[in-house]
Amino acid sequence: MSTRQIAIAALLIIAAGVGMWRVLSPSLVFSPVAGPLHERVSAPAAPKVMVKIARVWQERIDQEVGAVGTLAANEAVLIRPEIAGRIQTIHFREGTNVRAGDPLFVLNTDESRAALAQSEAQQELDRQNFERVKEMRQRNLASAQQYDEVSAKLKYSNASVEKERVRLEKLVIRAPFNGVVGLRRVSVGDYVKEGDALVNFEALNPVKLDFKVPEKYAGSIRTGLVVTVSVEAFADRSFKGEIYAIDPRLDEATRTLQIRARIPNENLLLRPGMFTRVRLGLRAMRDANFIPEQALMLKGSNAYVFRVIEGKAALSPVTTGRRRKGSVEILAGLAAGDSVVTDGQTKLRDGMAVATANPDG
């Protein structure tokens, strides 16, 4: 091949290589002014979402145990008659306060009064006979046997009178303590037998609280510890009481310890039988992390927060503990000093850039 042919072939190979290079490198753009641009043009940055944040803070609090319990009356009885009879009068209105000793029911007393009058007449006769024989005995006109007989008969008469008086008193059924009378089950004119249920009677101030805690806390429970109680009927309120009795034996089936507390109930808001949620402080201090309540997001049974890390929102699962007004304890997922979003979560997605309206939290 001649030198001319070799030169033409080389030029053709160079031209083909330049053309292929331009096809395979579309990012290279030639400008008549500035020449080739060797970098791609970047897309504009997404705008930042404005949010408010708060810092996770730490407090020293006492160890707390959660439980569920049931309220019971401080004293409770079902009023029943000791003897049979017909109800003559009822001296209370259902659901009202009654003082100890006030009459609740009076059974018909006609028969008992007649029996008492008969016994008193016999008592008077026996007393007169005793006085005569006693005088004769002092003058040696009556034997010792006669004296003993009239003396015993007088004692028997005295006992009979006392028996009828007690029976008459039992026909008036009285309140055994200060309390609230319930709904009566009988009416005037009903004939009741011994032991029939007439009405329930409850002492409601204070009330008792019965609940159980797991065996592992048995060594920390003692009388005098404060309990905090909430009930569904008053969801925005809490009631405080104090442990006064602990069962010495654990439940073998559940390995739990039965505890009883007493809760003041001056306004009678708490009622026996109510289901309660109990918080028991054990006075064992520990450090706890808290965040504002509005930072918490719930999805089903899981809780999340948006943490702010290097200007971006990070969706983080957390484990919550005790709740207080306006704040929530975080058991896991956050550390003291972390920044969490408290306002603007609805506009956020995981990884989005954020701008903080209150950088100091």
C-alpha positions, 0 to 999 in steps of 0.5 A: 500500500502506498503512503497516500493510501495509508494516510487516507485510511488513518483519516477515515479511522480518526473520523469514525472514532470521533463520530462514535465518541460523540454518539456515546457521550451525549453529556458533552455539549459544545458551545460556540462561546465557551467550548465543551461543558464536562458536567451535567446540569444539576436539578434545583433543590427541593424546598425545605419544610418549616417545622417546630422542634423540641429537645428530649429532656431528662428527669429523675423520677421514681420507679412506677408499676402499672396495674388494674384494680377494682374499687370496693366499699370501705364497709358493706353489708346486706341488711337482713332481719334476725326474726320474721315479721311483716314490714310496718314502716320504712324510714329511708329514701333509697340512695341517701346517706344514713347515720349509724343507729338510724332506723331503716325498717320497723316490723310489726311489733303488736305481738312482741309488745303483748308478750313483753307485757305478759312477761312483765306482769309475771315478773311483778308477781314473782317479785312480790312473792320473793319479797314475802318469802324473803321477809318470812325467811328472816323471821324463820317462818319459811324454809331455805328451799322455799326461799331458793324456789321464789328467788329462782323464779324471779330470776327466770321472770327477769330473764323472760322480760329481757328476752322480750325486750330484745326481741322487740328491739330487733323488730326495729332494724337500724343502720350499723354504721354511717353510709349510703343505703341502696335499693330496697328489695321489699315494700311496706306490708311484705312478710319477711323471714329470718335472713331475707335480703332487704337492702344493701348498705355501703360506707363510701368514704373512703373506698377500698382499692384491690389490685395485684402486682407481679411477684418480682415487685414483692420486695419493694411493696410496703404499706404507706406507698402512694397509689394514683388511680384513674377511672373511665367515668372521670377520664380527666381526673386522678385520685390518690390513695395509700396502701394499708394492707398487703396479703402475706401470701402470693397467688400460686396460680398467677404469682401475683401479690394482692394489695389493698389501698384506701382512697378518700372519697369525700364527693362520693365520685368513686363507687364500688365495683368500678374498674381502675387503672393503678399507678404505684410509685416504688420510691426507687429513683431513676433517670427518664427521658420525656418529650412533648405529647404532641410530638408522638404519632401513633400507627396502630399499636406502634408509636413514632416520632420525627427526629431532626438529624443534620437538617433532615426528618428521620421517622423513628419508632419509640417505646413509651412509658408513663404519661403525664399532662402534656408529656410522655416518657420515652423508654427506648428510641431517643436519647436526651438532647435529641430533636423531635418535631412537635409541629408540622409532622403531617407535611413530612416524609422520612428523609425530607429536608426541614427548616426549624422555626425554633432552632433552640427547641 
